[in-house]
Amino acid sequence: MPADDVLSRHVLREDHVMVPTRLRYTCELLKAYDAFSIQGSQLAAPRMAAEEEVLSFHTKDYVAAVRALSQGYSTYNPSNYGFSEAGDNPVFPGMWEASLWSTGASIVAAELVGSGAAQAACNLSGGLHHAMPGHASGFCIFNDPAIAILHLLRKGLRVAYVDIDAHHGDGVQHAFYDTDQVLTISLHESGEFLFPGTGFVHETGSGKGKGYSVNIPFYPFTTDEVYLWAFQEIVPPLIRAFNPDVLVTQLGMDTHFNDPITHMKLTVQGHNQVVRELGGLCPRWVALGGGGHDIPAVIRGWTLDYGTMLGLEWPDEVPASYQEQYGLKLLRDPEPPDVEPGVHQETWRYARERVAELKALVFPLHGLPTQ
């Protein structure tokens, strides 16, 4: 976890759905649980990514444009690089510095785990998985997961990347689509219904990377039980077959049933059960944040996730000091969301069909049975 609120100070736009202060609120709740006083837990200082680190994935032209636009220069047309005043990616003051901080924090996490200084490291300001080499996309300016993975690859490590954000991890898939040194798995609401409109089962990689890009799309209104079933059918077998040195995860909380821009129906505890499963798949683990636009759900979910990384389960009742300040009383959702029976049946049908397709396409390439 980062030791400084420098990662949460910026504002994309006053009415923007991505609110960086969610990171500070999460850190404060973890402090209320004394999470950083526990043996084996520590706050690491973030750092700004060096420009050459950002250039390991992004183009020189794009990096120069981000710097210039952030400083108010008009030599670059924002729309050529994915920026627009009223869109997902506005130009905002301090954009360059904020992007370097969040990317650098993910690199620090990769350095700690890659060097053996830590078994697991977490940067909740990271997970900005949509950014492409030459343009911003979906609230993401620099693709810190791809850059952190590239750092681990330079250390000679095999990496598995699992993305549980409601949106397809398209930028990370793009980065490693033609290599067998990184296994990317994205579980997300289907691109038939949600941005970025990609992440279909047939997107399985190219060349040496054939079979190393894996996508599990879900029907809108998918609940915990359907999601967990599909996860268990696909993810553990592939991770074990791939046998990575390091697991990198993107833990977006926008699958929650209260999220205002997605249509999934997971609970906080359903999300956390997936994180528990992930934690048992590889001894070295870099966890990154991601989407999440219902602030209470983000705070509660990521607090539970950090406890999971420590091997702890926090009491459900939020510490009194935090309750008094923010009014948040319970970590877990007391009731699951209501989903109409017919819709629930459709989510099961959709998941079963996608899992069967995936097994037929990808499992044989990893020596796994399709049944």
Secondary structure as GFF3:
##gff-version 3
##sequence-region A 1 371
A	DSSP	three_ten_helix	5	8	.	.	.	ID=ss1
A	DSSP	alpha_helix	21	32	.	.	.	ID=ss2
A	DSSP	three_ten_helix	35	37	.	.	.	ID=ss3
A	DSSP	alpha_helix	51	54	.	.	.	ID=ss4
A	DSSP	alpha_helix	60	70	.	.	.	ID=ss5
A	DSSP	three_ten_helix	78	81	.	.	.	ID=ss6
A	DSSP	alpha_helix	95	115	.	.	.	ID=ss7
A	DSSP	beta_strand	120	123	.	.	.	ID=ss8
A	DSSP	alpha_helix	144	154	.	.	.	ID=ss9
A	DSSP	beta_strand	159	163	.	.	.	ID=ss10
A	DSSP	alpha_helix	170	175	.	.	.	ID=ss11
A	DSSP	beta_strand	182	189	.	.	.	ID=ss12
A	DSSP	three_ten_helix	207	209	.	.	.	ID=ss13
A	DSSP	beta_strand	213	218	.	.	.	ID=ss14
A	DSSP	alpha_helix	224	242	.	.	.	ID=ss15
A	DSSP	beta_strand	246	250	.	.	.	ID=ss16
A	DSSP	alpha_helix	268	279	.	.	.	ID=ss17
A	DSSP	beta_strand	285	288	.	.	.	ID=ss18
A	DSSP	alpha_helix	295	310	.	.	.	ID=ss19
A	DSSP	alpha_helix	320	326	.	.	.	ID=ss20
A	DSSP	alpha_helix	341	362	.	.	.	ID=ss21
A	DSSP	three_ten_helix	363	366	.	.	.	ID=ss22
###
